[in-house]
Amino acid sequence: MNKQKMLKIINFLLILDWLVVVISILFYRFIPSGLQGSIYLYETHWIAGIVFIFLTIMHFILNFKWVKSTYFQPKKEKK
């Protein structure tokens, strides 16, 4: 699988996982329902957070060449 296709998949999964993290904490903490404070939502939030960290690391690895060229190249002097 080429790098661009893998990045598109990881970016899509990052968005979906971020939504799961946000929605699960909203229901766990703020939405008055039978789910508020449930262990199911807590575990969902925790697992989705771990997956988010893993996907973020993969995203960074796949974009490392861009990061390196943007932030770690010596600045050219103007003449």
N, CA, C and O atoms as a printed pandas DataFrame, in Angstrom:
     atom_number atom_name residue_name chain_id  residue_number  x_coord  y_coord  z_coord
0              1         N          MET        A               1    0.851   -1.165    0.000
1              2        CA          MET        A               1    0.000    0.000    0.000
2              3         C          MET        A               1    0.906    1.241    0.000
3              4         O          MET        A               1    1.876    1.310    0.755
4              5         N          ASN        A               2    0.580    2.208   -0.849
5              6        CA          ASN        A               2    1.435    3.391   -0.907
6              7         C          ASN        A               2    1.148    4.344    0.255
7              8         O          ASN        A               2    0.131    4.240    0.940
8              9         N          LYS        A               3    2.079    5.271    0.448
9             10        CA          LYS        A               3    2.037    6.158    1.611
10            11         C          LYS        A               3    0.794    7.055    1.612
11            12         O          LYS        A               3    0.178    7.242    2.662
12            13         N          GLN        A               4    0.422    7.600    0.480
13            14        CA          GLN        A               4   -0.724    8.510    0.414
14            15         C          GLN        A               4   -2.030    7.800    0.752
15            16         O          GLN        A               4   -2.879    8.358    1.448
16            17         N          LYS        A               5   -2.192    6.587    0.269
17            18        CA          LYS        A               5   -3.399    5.835    0.569
18            19         C          LYS        A               5   -3.458    5.500    2.064
19            20         O          LYS        A               5   -4.519    5.579    2.684
20            21         N          MET        A               6   -2.316    5.129    2.629
21            22        CA          MET        A               6   -2.263    4.815    4.051
22            23         C          MET        A               6   -2.574    6.058    4.890
23            24         O          MET        A               6   -3.267    5.961    5.903
24            25         N          LEU        A               7   -2.069    7.220    4.478
25            26        CA          LEU        A               7   -2.352    8.470    5.188
26            27         C          LEU        A               7   -3.837    8.811    5.147
27            28         O          LEU        A               7   -4.403    9.253    6.147
28            29         N          LYS        A               8   -4.464    8.608    4.002
29            30        CA          LYS        A               8   -5.900    8.875    3.903
30            31         C          LYS        A               8   -6.692    7.989    4.852
31            32         O          LYS        A               8   -7.641    8.446    5.488
32            33         N          ILE        A               9   -6.308    6.736    4.946
33            34        CA          ILE        A               9   -7.000    5.804    5.843
34            35         C          ILE        A               9   -6.773    6.201    7.298
35            36         O          ILE        A               9   -7.716    6.231    8.089
36            37         N          ILE        A              10   -5.525    6.506    7.656
37            38        CA          ILE        A              10   -5.212    6.885    9.032
38            39         C          ILE        A              10   -5.894    8.192    9.408
39            40         O          ILE        A              10   -6.402    8.319   10.522
40            41         N          ASN        A              11   -5.916    9.167    8.503
41            42        CA          ASN        A              11   -6.590   10.437    8.788
42            43         C          ASN        A              11   -8.085   10.223    9.034
43            44         O          ASN        A              11   -8.656   10.818    9.949
44            45         N          PHE        A              12   -8.712    9.384    8.229
45            46        CA          PHE        A              12  -10.131    9.081    8.410
46            47         C          PHE        A              12  -10.367    8.389    9.750
47            48         O          PHE        A              12  -11.309    8.723   10.468
48            49         N          LEU        A              13   -9.508    7.422   10.086
49            50        CA          LEU        A              13   -9.644    6.730   11.365
50            51         C          LEU        A              13   -9.395    7.666   12.540
51            52         O          LEU        A              13  -10.033    7.532   13.584
52            53         N          LEU        A              14   -8.472    8.617   12.379
53            54        CA          LEU        A              14   -8.227    9.607   13.432
54            55         C          LEU        A              14   -9.476   10.443   13.701
55            56         O          LEU        A              14   -9.821   10.694   14.856
56            57         N          ILE        A              15  -10.145   10.868   12.648
57            58        CA          ILE        A              15  -11.363   11.663   12.811
58            59         C          ILE        A              15  -12.449   10.841   13.514
59            60         O          ILE        A              15  -13.085   11.319   14.452
60            61         N          LEU        A              16  -12.656    9.605   13.055
61            62        CA          LEU        A              16  -13.672    8.755   13.678
62            63         C          LEU        A              16  -13.345    8.491   15.140
63            64         O          LEU        A              16  -14.226    8.560   15.997
64            65         N          ASP        A              17  -12.103    8.192   15.425
65            66        CA          ASP        A              17  -11.704    7.888   16.790
66            67         C          ASP        A              17  -11.831    9.118   17.683
67            68         O          ASP        A              17  -12.238    9.005   18.839
68            69         N          TRP        A              18  -11.487   10.284   17.159
69            70        CA          TRP        A              18  -11.641   11.520   17.918
70            71         C          TRP        A              18  -13.109   11.735   18.288
71            72         O          TRP        A              18  -13.424   12.139   19.407
72            73         N          LEU        A              19  -13.998   11.461   17.337
73            74        CA          LEU        A              19  -15.428   11.587   17.615
74            75         C          LEU        A              19  -15.874   10.637   18.725
75            76         O          LEU        A              19  -16.673   11.012   19.583
76            77         N          VAL        A              20  -15.363    9.416   18.707
77            78        CA          VAL        A              20  -15.701    8.449   19.756
78            79         C          VAL        A              20  -15.211    8.950   21.112
79            80         O          VAL        A              20  -15.929    8.856   22.107
80            81         N          VAL        A              21  -13.982    9.485   21.153
81            82        CA          VAL        A              21  -13.441   10.014   22.408
82            83         C          VAL        A              21  -14.314   11.148   22.933
83            84         O          VAL        A              21  -14.674   11.159   24.110
84            85         N          VAL        A              22  -14.652   12.090   22.078
85            86        CA          VAL        A              22  -15.439   13.252   22.499
86            87         C          VAL        A              22  -16.857   12.859   22.918
87            88         O          VAL        A              22  -17.334   13.280   23.971
88            89         N          ILE        A              23  -17.516   12.069   22.108
89            90        CA          ILE        A              23  -18.898   11.680   22.414
90            91         C          ILE        A              23  -18.965   10.832   23.680
91            92         O          ILE        A              23  -19.876   10.992   24.493
92            93         N          SER        A              24  -18.002    9.936   23.844
93            94        CA          SER        A              24  -18.041    9.083   25.035
94            95         C          SER        A              24  -17.852    9.893   26.312
95            96         O          SER        A              24  -18.506    9.606   27.314
96            97         N          ILE        A              25  -16.976   10.897   26.306
97            98        CA          ILE        A              25  -16.783   11.686   27.526
98            99         C          ILE        A              25  -17.973   12.613   27.760
99           100         O          ILE        A              25  -18.327   12.886   28.907
100          101         N          LEU        A              26  -18.592   13.099   26.684
101          102        CA          LEU        A              26  -19.788   13.928   26.858
102          103         C          LEU        A              26  -20.913   13.135   27.514
103          104         O          LEU        A              26  -21.571   13.624   28.432
104          105         N          PHE        A              27  -21.128   11.920   27.044
105          106        CA          PHE        A              27  -22.170   11.091   27.632
106          107         C          PHE        A              27  -21.801   10.667   29.048
107          108         O          PHE        A              27  -22.666   10.601   29.922
108          109         N          TYR        A              28  -20.537   10.383   29.277
109          110        CA          TYR        A              28  -20.093    9.935   30.592
110          111         C          TYR        A              28  -20.229   11.031   31.647
111          112         O          TYR        A              28  -20.610   10.763   32.787
112          113         N          ARG        A              29  -19.913   12.271   31.255
113          114        CA          ARG        A              29  -19.855   13.347   32.244
114          115         C          ARG        A              29  -21.062   14.282   32.250
115          116         O          ARG        A              29  -21.487   14.726   33.316
116          117         N          PHE        A              30  -21.619   14.586   31.084
117          118        CA          PHE        A              30  -22.528   15.718   31.006
118          119         C          PHE        A              30  -23.958   15.411   30.587
119          120         O          PHE        A              30  -24.869   16.139   30.983
120          121         N          ILE        A              31  -24.190   14.383   29.816
121          122        CA          ILE        A              31  -25.525   14.102   29.299
122          123         C          ILE        A              31  -26.328   13.369   30.374
123          124         O          ILE        A              31  -25.946   12.273   30.786
124          125         N          PRO        A              32  -27.428   13.953   30.829
125          126        CA          PRO        A              32  -28.218   13.263   31.852
126          127         C          PRO        A              32  -28.985   12.092   31.237
127          128         O          PRO        A              32  -29.997   12.276   30.562
128          129         N          SER        A              33  -28.492   10.920   31.481
129          130        CA          SER        A              33  -29.154    9.715   30.981
130          131         C          SER        A              33  -28.714    8.543   31.846
131          132         O          SER        A              33  -27.951    8.704   32.798
132          133         N          GLY        A              34  -29.201    7.383   31.501
133          134        CA          GLY        A              34  -28.810    6.175   32.219
134          135         C          GLY        A              34  -27.355    5.806   31.978
135          136         O          GLY        A              34  -26.780    5.011   32.722
136          137         N          LEU        A              35  -26.765    6.379   30.945
137          138        CA          LEU        A              35  -25.369    6.072   30.627
138          139         C          LEU        A              35  -24.378    6.936   31.399
139          140         O          LEU        A              35  -23.188    6.623   31.437
140          141         N          GLN        A              36  -24.845    8.003   32.006
141          142        CA          GLN        A              36  -23.934    8.912   32.695
142          143         C          GLN        A              36  -23.213    8.169   33.815
143          144         O          GLN        A              36  -23.839    7.576   34.694
144          145         N          GLY        A              37  -21.886    8.215   33.764
145          146        CA          GLY        A              37  -21.067    7.566   34.777
146          147         C          GLY        A              37  -20.920    6.065   34.608
147          148         O          GLY        A              37  -20.403    5.394   35.502
148          149         N          SER        A              38  -21.367    5.520   33.473
149          150        CA          SER        A              38  -21.294    4.063   33.301
150          151         C          SER        A              38  -19.862    3.626   33.005
151          152         O          SER        A              38  -19.092    4.351   32.375
152          153         N          ILE        A              39  -19.528    2.447   33.463
153          154        CA          ILE        A              39  -18.199    1.881   33.246
154          155         C          ILE        A              39  -17.981    1.605   31.755
155          156         O          ILE        A              39  -16.852    1.667   31.268
156          157         N          TYR        A              40  -19.064    1.302   31.037
157          158        CA          TYR        A              40  -18.967    1.045   29.594
158          159         C          TYR        A              40  -18.421    2.282   28.869
159          160         O          TYR        A              40  -17.522    2.164   28.037
160          161         N          LEU        A              41  -18.956    3.450   29.178
161          162        CA          LEU        A              41  -18.479    4.677   28.525
162          163         C          LEU        A              41  -17.063    5.032   28.955
163          164         O          LEU        A              41  -16.274    5.532   28.154
164          165         N          TYR        A              42  -16.744    4.777   30.214
165          166        CA          TYR        A              42  -15.393    5.033   30.695
166          167         C          TYR        A              42  -14.390    4.172   29.935
167          168         O          TYR        A              42  -13.360    4.673   29.484
168          169         N          GLU        A              43  -14.682    2.893   29.792
169          170        CA          GLU        A              43  -13.776    1.988   29.080
170          171         C          GLU        A              43  -13.705    2.322   27.597
171          172         O          GLU        A              43  -12.636    2.240   26.992
172          173         N          THR        A              44  -14.837    2.698   27.010
173          174        CA          THR        A              44  -14.840    3.108   25.603
174          175         C          THR        A              44  -13.946    4.321   25.404
175          176         O          THR        A              44  -13.161    4.372   24.458
176          177         N          HIS        A              45  -14.066    5.288   26.289
177          178        CA          HIS        A              45  -13.252    6.501   26.217
178          179         C          HIS        A              45  -11.766    6.166   26.377
179          180         O          HIS        A              45  -10.926    6.696   25.650
180          181         N          TRP        A              46  -11.449    5.296   27.318
181          182        CA          TRP        A              46  -10.063    4.938   27.584
182          183         C          TRP        A              46   -9.445    4.189   26.401
183          184         O          TRP        A              46   -8.331    4.506   25.983
184          185         N          ILE        A              47  -10.147    3.219   25.871
185          186        CA          ILE        A              47   -9.635    2.439   24.736
186          187         C          ILE        A              47   -9.511    3.316   23.492
187          188         O          ILE        A              47   -8.520    3.225   22.767
188          189         N          ALA        A              48  -10.509    4.162   23.242
189          190        CA          ALA        A              48  -10.447    5.060   22.086
190          191         C          ALA        A              48   -9.276    6.031   22.228
191          192         O          ALA        A              48   -8.667    6.407   21.226
192          193         N          GLY        A              49   -8.954    6.439   23.439
193          194        CA          GLY        A              49   -7.804    7.309   23.672
194          195         C          GLY        A              49   -6.496    6.617   23.338
195          196         O          GLY        A              49   -5.606    7.226   22.745
196          197         N          ILE        A              50   -6.369    5.352   23.714
197          198        CA          ILE        A              50   -5.164    4.576   23.388
198          199         C          ILE        A              50   -5.037    4.418   21.873
199          200         O          ILE        A              50   -3.950    4.581   21.318
200          201         N          VAL        A              51   -6.137    4.103   21.212
201          202        CA          VAL        A              51   -6.133    3.971   19.746
202          203         C          VAL        A              51   -5.756    5.306   19.101
203          204         O          VAL        A              51   -5.010    5.337   18.122
204          205         N          PHE        A              52   -6.273    6.406   19.654
205          206        CA          PHE        A              52   -5.962    7.734   19.126
206          207         C          PHE        A              52   -4.462    8.018   19.218
207          208         O          PHE        A              52   -3.873    8.552   18.278
208          209         N          ILE        A              53   -3.848    7.668   20.336
209          210        CA          ILE        A              53   -2.401    7.867   20.495
210          211         C          ILE        A              53   -1.638    7.055   19.456
211          212         O          ILE        A              53   -0.710    7.568   18.830
212          213         N          PHE        A              54   -2.018    5.798   19.267
213          214        CA          PHE        A              54   -1.363    4.946   18.277
214          215         C          PHE        A              54   -1.509    5.521   16.864
215          216         O          PHE        A              54   -0.532    5.581   16.117
216          217         N          LEU        A              55   -2.725    5.944   16.496
217          218        CA          LEU        A              55   -2.943    6.517   15.165
218          219         C          LEU        A              55   -2.176    7.820   14.981
219          220         O          LEU        A              55   -1.689    8.100   13.886
220          221         N          THR        A              56   -2.064    8.620   16.037
221          222        CA          THR        A              56   -1.312    9.868   15.962
222          223         C          THR        A              56    0.166    9.589   15.724
223          224         O          THR        A              56    0.805   10.281   14.932
224          225         N          ILE        A              57    0.713    8.590   16.397
225          226        CA          ILE        A              57    2.112    8.208   16.180
226          227         C          ILE        A              57    2.316    7.738   14.746
227          228         O          ILE        A              57    3.302    8.107   14.107
228          229         N          MET        A              58    1.392    6.925   14.234
229          230        CA          MET        A              58    1.490    6.460   12.838
230          231         C          MET        A              58    1.412    7.642   11.874
231          232         O          MET        A              58    2.150    7.687   10.889
232          233         N          HIS        A              59    0.530    8.593   12.147
233          234        CA          HIS        A              59    0.386    9.784   11.317
234          235         C          HIS        A              59    1.698   10.583   11.306
235          236         O          HIS        A              59    2.144   11.043   10.255
236          237         N          PHE        A              60    2.296   10.739   12.467
237          238        CA          PHE        A              60    3.567   11.457   12.572
238          239         C          PHE        A              60    4.673   10.736   11.815
239          240         O          PHE        A              60    5.458   11.377   11.116
240          241         N          ILE        A              61    4.748    9.421   11.943
241          242        CA          ILE        A              61    5.781    8.645   11.238
242          243         C          ILE        A              61    5.624    8.798    9.726
243          244         O          ILE        A              61    6.609    8.989    9.013
244          245         N          LEU        A              62    4.387    8.713    9.241
245          246        CA          LEU        A              62    4.161    8.832    7.800
246          247         C          LEU        A              62    4.435   10.249    7.283
247          248         O          LEU        A              62    4.736   10.426    6.102
248          249         N          ASN        A              63    4.335   11.245    8.146
249          250        CA          ASN        A              63    4.589   12.629    7.749
250          251         C          ASN        A              63    5.951   13.139    8.202
251          252         O          ASN        A              63    6.212   14.339    8.128
252          253         N          PHE        A              64    6.816   12.256    8.666
253          254        CA          PHE        A              64    8.080   12.692    9.239
254          255         C          PHE        A              64    8.960   13.423    8.226
255          256         O          PHE        A              64    9.661   14.368    8.588
256          257         N          LYS        A              65    8.932   13.003    6.986
257          258        CA          LYS        A              65    9.741   13.678    5.966
258          259         C          LYS        A              65    9.325   15.145    5.843
259          260         O          LYS        A              65   10.183   16.022    5.743
260          261         N          TRP        A              66    8.030   15.417    5.851
261          262        CA          TRP        A              66    7.542   16.795    5.787
262          263         C          TRP        A              66    7.934   17.568    7.046
263          264         O          TRP        A              66    8.384   18.711    6.961
264          265         N          VAL        A              67    7.764   16.948    8.206
265          266        CA          VAL        A              67    8.120   17.606    9.465
266          267         C          VAL        A              67    9.609   17.945    9.475
267          268         O          VAL        A              67   10.003   19.047    9.856
268          269         N          LYS        A              68   10.411   17.002    9.061
269          270        CA          LYS        A              68   11.865   17.203    9.027
270          271         C          LYS        A              68   12.237   18.334    8.082
271          272         O          LYS        A              68   13.052   19.185    8.438
272          273         N          SER        A              69   11.664   18.361    6.896
273          274        CA          SER        A              69   12.007   19.401    5.924
274          275         C          SER        A              69   11.467   20.767    6.326
275          276         O          SER        A              69   12.045   21.790    5.958
276          277         N          THR        A              70   10.374   20.799    7.070
277          278        CA          THR        A              70    9.774   22.069    7.468
278          279         C          THR        A              70   10.433   22.663    8.704
279          280         O          THR        A              70   10.659   23.871    8.760
280          281         N          TYR        A              71   10.739   21.849    9.677
281          282        CA          TYR        A              71   11.186   22.369   10.967
282          283         C          TYR        A              71   12.662   22.145   11.286
283          284         O          TYR        A              71   13.198   22.819   12.166
284          285         N          PHE        A              72   13.328   21.229   10.607
285          286        CA          PHE        A              72   14.690   20.888   10.993
286          287         C          PHE        A              72   15.735   21.164    9.913
287          288         O          PHE        A              72   16.865   20.688   10.019
288          289         N          GLN        A              73   15.380   21.916    8.888
289          290        CA          GLN        A              73   16.351   22.290    7.874
290          291         C          GLN        A              73   16.973   23.620    8.277
291          292         O          GLN        A              73   16.288   24.495    8.807
292          293         N          PRO        A              74   18.276   23.773    8.026
293          294        CA          PRO        A              74   18.890   25.065    8.338
294          295         C          PRO        A              74   18.280   26.157    7.465
295          296         O          PRO        A              74   17.988   25.941    6.289
296          297         N          LYS        A              75   18.096   27.319    8.057
297          298        CA          LYS        A              75   17.505   28.434    7.316
298          299         C          LYS        A              75   18.541   29.006    6.350
299          300         O          LYS        A              75   19.720   29.148    6.675
300          301         N          LYS        A              76   18.058   29.326    5.160
301          302        CA          LYS        A              76   18.945   29.913    4.159
302          303         C          LYS        A              76   19.096   31.394    4.444
303          304         O          LYS        A              76   18.142   32.083    4.807
304          305         N          GLU        A              77   20.313   31.861    4.271
305          306        CA          GLU        A              77   20.575   33.286    4.481
306          307         C          GLU        A              77   20.192   34.058    3.244
307          308         O          GLU        A              77   20.433   33.620    2.119
308          309         N          LYS        A              78   19.590   35.218    3.463
309          310        CA          LYS        A              78   19.231   36.099    2.338
310          311         C          LYS        A              78   20.446   36.946    1.987
311          312         O          LYS        A              78   21.158   37.435    2.864
312          313         N          LYS        A              79   20.667   37.108    0.686
313          314        CA          LYS        A              79   21.793   37.927    0.234
314          315         C          LYS        A              79   21.307   39.193   -0.350
315          316         O          LYS        A              79   22.109   40.018   -0.788
